[in-house]
């Protein structure tokens, strides 16, 4: 098992041009698999709203949802750097409330850091959280919690006008004291420019390769989430297909009486069969 990484390790990796590999996880077994694979980081994303809870988006996800899933992931990956995702409404009202909710991730779920969406518009909350001594990661570009004003789940920064806003958001995140930045769904050229300009690590989810690391949603990359697959996802396995196949075989075996066969049953202790049958007759 590799040594658990921390903030200074991620800064050193950026300086040495080493890529950080991380994925989302929402439960104990997935976290175990990620740690066994020596993942550099794990994000307990609010994407659990769609991938686990069946919502159409991330907005309905609550603090209680996030804390509960972070606890499960921490139990599964005790030696991995874990980032908790702050849900919609947990940091937009007041900065003091943002700090309180961010602290809950560390106190109740033992995460190492938190992530919140937005650049300029949430810089105040981000700064307050960072000033409180909590490692905070920014998230700009396509921000799912506020996808409505962006026109839906659409790539950002595709033209010079909109790209300028992404750069301004990135600068605001660093200025606010974030330890790292996640950029979602922008052209690789823009992500690369920002990664070179900022001194903090810059990670991509659907923003190309020339930066400091890559994040993917685990449910997408292993074929567990079947509703849709984003353009930027490389599917490494089709677990959903295998699960469906296994369930179908189980249904067939039960309907035809093949399962459970004798090998899957517990048996009366040897030498007690006669007494056992006598006992059963007492209740006939």
Backbone torsions as a table, in degrees:
resi	resn	phi	psi	omega
1	UNK	NA	127.2	179.4
2	UNK	-71.7	154.1	178.8
3	UNK	-64.6	139.7	179.3
4	UNK	-62.5	131.8	-178.8
5	UNK	-84.0	157.2	176.7
6	UNK	-135.5	-174.5	-175.6
7	UNK	-56.0	-43.5	-178.2
8	UNK	-66.4	-32.6	177.0
9	UNK	-64.5	-40.3	-178.7
10	UNK	-70.0	-34.4	175.4
11	UNK	-66.6	-42.7	178.9
12	UNK	-63.9	-38.2	178.2
13	UNK	-62.9	-39.4	177.0
14	UNK	-62.8	-46.1	-178.5
15	UNK	-63.1	-33.0	-179.1
16	UNK	-92.4	6.1	-179.7
17	UNK	58.6	38.6	175.2
18	UNK	-98.9	133.7	-176.9
19	UNK	-82.4	139.1	175.0
20	UNK	-94.8	129.6	177.6
21	UNK	-109.5	123.5	178.1
22	UNK	-146.6	157.7	-178.3
23	UNK	-137.5	168.3	170.7
24	UNK	-85.1	153.7	170.7
25	UNK	-148.5	147.7	-175.9
26	UNK	-128.0	-4.9	-174.8
27	UNK	-146.1	170.2	-176.6
28	UNK	-59.7	-52.1	-176.8
29	UNK	-64.8	-41.1	179.3
30	UNK	-62.6	-39.7	177.8
31	UNK	-63.2	-39.4	176.7
32	UNK	-60.5	-44.8	179.6
33	UNK	-63.0	-41.2	-179.6
34	UNK	-64.0	-42.7	179.7
35	UNK	-67.8	-38.5	178.0
36	UNK	-62.9	-30.1	178.4
37	UNK	-83.3	1.9	-179.4
38	UNK	59.9	45.1	174.3
39	UNK	-62.9	140.6	-178.2
40	UNK	-71.2	-37.9	-179.1
41	UNK	-148.0	161.0	172.9
42	UNK	-131.1	134.7	172.8
43	UNK	-107.1	124.0	170.9
44	UNK	-90.0	86.2	-170.7
45	UNK	-79.2	155.0	174.5
46	UNK	-71.2	-2.4	171.2
47	UNK	-61.8	-10.5	174.0
48	UNK	-59.0	-23.3	177.4
49	UNK	-58.1	-41.5	178.8
50	UNK	-88.7	-46.4	-172.5
51	UNK	-72.5	-29.4	-175.0
52	UNK	-116.4	-44.9	-172.3
53	UNK	-93.5	-10.4	174.1
54	UNK	82.2	15.3	175.6
55	UNK	-75.1	163.3	178.1
56	UNK	-79.1	-18.0	179.8
57	UNK	-153.7	-166.6	-175.7
58	UNK	-96.3	-15.5	-173.9
59	UNK	-57.0	-39.8	-178.1
60	UNK	-69.2	-13.1	-175.9
61	UNK	-64.2	136.2	-177.1
62	UNK	-105.2	168.3	174.1
63	UNK	-60.1	-40.2	-179.1
64	UNK	-63.2	-39.6	175.7
65	UNK	-57.9	-50.8	-175.3
66	UNK	-65.1	-44.4	-179.7
67	UNK	-62.3	-44.9	-179.0
68	UNK	-59.6	-45.7	-178.9
69	UNK	-71.6	-33.2	175.7
70	UNK	-63.5	-39.3	177.6
71	UNK	-60.3	-44.1	-179.6
72	UNK	-63.8	-41.7	-179.6
73	UNK	-67.3	-40.4	177.9
74	UNK	-61.9	-39.6	178.0
75	UNK	-63.5	-34.1	-178.6
76	UNK	-81.8	-24.4	-177.2
77	UNK	-134.3	69.4	-176.2
78	UNK	-67.2	-18.9	-176.2
79	UNK	-113.4	26.0	179.2
80	UNK	-123.6	142.7	177.2
81	UNK	-67.9	122.5	-174.6
82	UNK	-119.1	133.2	178.4
83	UNK	-110.8	126.1	176.1
84	UNK	-94.2	138.2	-177.1
85	UNK	-94.8	122.5	-179.8
86	UNK	-77.9	124.4	-175.5
87	UNK	-76.6	165.7	179.3
88	UNK	-58.4	131.3	179.5
89	UNK	93.5	-7.4	-177.0
90	UNK	-90.8	-9.4	-178.1
91	UNK	-141.6	1.0	-176.7
92	UNK	-89.3	-17.5	-171.6
93	UNK	-80.6	-62.8	175.7
94	UNK	-138.1	156.1	178.7
95	UNK	-66.2	-35.4	179.9
96	UNK	-66.2	-37.9	177.2
97	UNK	-68.1	-35.7	177.5
98	UNK	-62.4	-43.2	178.9
99	UNK	-64.6	-44.1	179.6
100	UNK	-58.4	-47.2	-178.5
101	UNK	-68.4	-37.6	177.5
102	UNK	-63.0	-40.6	-179.8
103	UNK	-64.8	-31.0	178.8
104	UNK	-59.5	-37.3	179.5
105	UNK	-60.1	-42.7	-178.0
106	UNK	-74.9	-42.0	-175.1
107	UNK	-74.4	-42.2	-173.0
108	UNK	-94.8	-32.0	-175.2
109	UNK	-115.1	-3.9	177.5
110	UNK	58.5	35.2	173.2
111	UNK	-72.1	162.9	179.9
112	UNK	-93.1	-22.1	-176.9
113	UNK	-159.4	172.3	174.4
114	UNK	-127.2	163.3	175.6
115	UNK	-129.3	141.3	173.2
116	UNK	-139.3	150.5	-175.5
117	UNK	-85.3	153.3	174.4
118	UNK	105.7	152.0	177.6
119	UNK	-109.8	-97.6	-179.5
120	UNK	-57.8	-41.6	-173.0
121	UNK	-71.6	-20.7	178.9
122	UNK	-118.9	15.8	-178.0
123	UNK	-61.2	-34.2	179.8
124	UNK	-63.2	-45.7	178.8
125	UNK	-65.9	-41.0	179.9
126	UNK	-62.2	-43.6	179.2
127	UNK	-64.6	-42.4	179.8
128	UNK	-61.4	-41.0	179.4
129	UNK	-66.4	-45.8	179.5
130	UNK	-64.4	-39.8	179.1
131	UNK	-65.3	-24.0	178.0
132	UNK	-80.2	0.1	177.9
133	UNK	88.4	20.5	-179.7
134	UNK	-107.3	129.3	176.7
135	UNK	-66.5	123.3	-176.4
136	UNK	-126.8	133.8	177.1
137	UNK	-108.4	135.8	175.5
138	UNK	-87.1	164.3	-178.8
139	UNK	-146.2	115.7	-177.2
140	UNK	-131.3	-178.0	-174.5
141	UNK	87.4	-126.2	172.5
142	UNK	-76.7	114.8	179.3
143	UNK	-112.7	102.5	-172.7
144	UNK	-54.5	-35.8	-178.6
145	UNK	-63.5	-29.9	-179.6
146	UNK	-117.7	36.9	-177.1
147	UNK	-67.6	-22.6	179.0
148	UNK	-57.0	-57.0	177.6
149	UNK	-61.3	-22.6	179.3
150	UNK	-84.1	-4.7	-179.2
151	UNK	90.4	17.9	-179.4
152	UNK	108.1	-170.9	-179.3
153	UNK	-79.6	78.6	-175.2
154	UNK	-125.0	148.3	176.7
155	UNK	-60.6	149.9	-177.7
156	UNK	-118.0	164.6	175.2
157	UNK	67.2	30.0	-177.0
158	UNK	-82.5	-10.7	178.4
159	UNK	-134.2	162.8	-176.7
160	UNK	-56.7	-36.4	-177.5
161	UNK	-63.9	-51.7	-177.9
162	UNK	-74.4	-29.6	179.0
163	UNK	-63.4	-34.2	178.8
164	UNK	-58.9	-41.0	-180.0
165	UNK	-66.5	-36.3	178.4
166	UNK	-64.6	-42.3	178.8
167	UNK	-63.9	-43.2	178.8
168	UNK	-62.8	-37.8	176.0
169	UNK	-63.8	-42.6	-179.7
170	UNK	-61.8	-44.0	179.2
171	UNK	-63.8	-38.3	179.7
172	UNK	-65.9	-38.5	179.3
173	UNK	-63.5	-45.5	179.4
174	UNK	-66.0	-42.4	-179.0
175	UNK	-62.6	-32.4	-178.6
176	UNK	-73.9	-12.7	176.3
177	UNK	104.6	15.0	178.1
178	UNK	-64.6	148.7	178.7
179	UNK	-87.3	-15.7	-178.9
180	UNK	-162.6	168.7	-178.8
181	UNK	-137.5	135.6	173.8
182	UNK	-108.5	129.6	178.5
183	UNK	-116.4	128.5	-176.0
184	UNK	-116.4	131.7	168.9
185	UNK	55.0	57.2	170.5
186	UNK	-129.0	164.6	179.0
187	UNK	-62.5	147.8	179.5
188	UNK	-56.5	-34.5	-179.5
189	UNK	-61.4	-39.7	-179.2
190	UNK	-71.5	-43.3	179.0
191	UNK	-62.5	-42.7	-180.0
192	UNK	-62.9	-42.2	179.4
193	UNK	-60.8	-45.3	-178.7
194	UNK	-66.9	-40.9	-179.8
195	UNK	-61.5	-36.1	179.5
196	UNK	-76.2	-31.9	-176.3
197	UNK	-77.7	-36.5	-177.1
198	UNK	-86.5	151.1	177.0
199	UNK	-89.5	-19.5	178.1
200	UNK	-84.8	156.5	177.8
201	UNK	-61.3	140.7	179.1
202	UNK	-122.6	121.1	-176.3
203	UNK	-112.5	152.9	-175.8
204	UNK	-113.1	137.8	162.0
205	UNK	-129.7	100.3	-176.4
206	UNK	74.6	24.6	-179.4
207	UNK	-122.0	22.6	175.0
208	UNK	85.7	178.9	-171.7
209	UNK	-92.4	-29.3	-172.5
210	UNK	-77.0	73.6	177.4
211	UNK	-152.2	-147.5	-173.7
212	UNK	-106.8	-0.7	178.6
213	UNK	167.5	171.0	-175.1
214	UNK	-128.2	139.6	174.2
215	UNK	-120.3	138.2	170.9
216	UNK	-133.1	152.2	174.2
217	UNK	-79.4	122.0	-173.4
218	UNK	-57.8	-39.7	-178.7
219	UNK	-62.3	-30.3	177.3
220	UNK	-75.9	-47.1	-171.2
221	UNK	-72.7	-19.4	177.8
222	UNK	-108.6	8.7	176.2
223	UNK	72.1	25.0	-179.4
224	UNK	-83.9	-36.1	178.5
225	UNK	-92.7	115.4	-169.0
226	UNK	-101.8	-8.1	-174.4
227	UNK	-63.7	-45.6	176.1
228	UNK	-162.9	159.2	177.7
229	UNK	-124.3	118.5	179.5
230	UNK	-58.4	154.0	-178.7
231	UNK	-55.2	-35.7	-172.2
232	UNK	-84.9	0.6	-175.1
233	UNK	-90.4	127.8	168.6
234	UNK	-93.1	122.6	-178.2
235	UNK	-88.3	115.4	-176.2
236	UNK	-92.5	-16.7	178.8
237	UNK	-159.5	161.2	176.3
238	UNK	-120.5	73.2	-177.9
239	UNK	-64.4	-37.9	179.9
240	UNK	-58.2	-39.9	179.0
241	UNK	-65.5	-41.3	179.9
242	UNK	-67.5	-38.7	178.4
243	UNK	-65.1	-45.0	179.1
244	UNK	-60.1	-42.1	178.8
245	UNK	-62.1	-44.0	179.7
246	UNK	-63.9	-42.5	178.9
247	UNK	-62.4	-41.0	179.5
248	UNK	-62.9	-41.4	178.7
249	UNK	-65.3	-38.4	177.6
250	UNK	-63.7	-46.3	178.7
251	UNK	-57.9	-44.1	179.7
252	UNK	-62.8	-44.2	-178.8
253	UNK	-64.2	-39.4	179.5
254	UNK	-69.0	-44.5	-178.2
255	UNK	-64.3	-32.1	-178.1
256	UNK	-95.4	-2.2	178.6
257	UNK	81.1	8.0	179.3
258	UNK	-69.1	-35.4	178.1
259	UNK	-115.7	135.0	4.2
260	UNK	-93.1	131.5	174.3
261	UNK	-81.9	176.9	-173.8
262	UNK	-58.0	-34.5	-176.2
263	UNK	-67.7	-17.5	-179.7
264	UNK	-102.9	16.9	-178.1
265	UNK	-116.9	151.5	171.9
266	UNK	-83.6	152.6	-174.3
267	UNK	-125.2	150.3	177.2
268	UNK	-61.2	141.2	-179.5
269	UNK	-58.5	140.4	-178.1
270	UNK	-60.4	139.2	179.3
271	UNK	86.1	-4.9	-178.0
272	UNK	-113.8	10.0	-176.6
273	UNK	-61.8	-44.0	-176.8
274	UNK	-65.0	-47.2	178.5
275	UNK	-62.4	-35.4	-179.1
276	UNK	-64.5	-45.8	-179.6
277	UNK	-66.5	-36.1	177.4
278	UNK	-62.5	-41.3	179.1
279	UNK	-62.3	-41.5	-179.5
280	UNK	-64.8	-36.5	180.0
281	UNK	-66.1	-25.6	178.6
282	UNK	-62.8	-23.4	-176.2
283	UNK	-101.9	1.8	179.1
284	UNK	-71.3	NA	NA
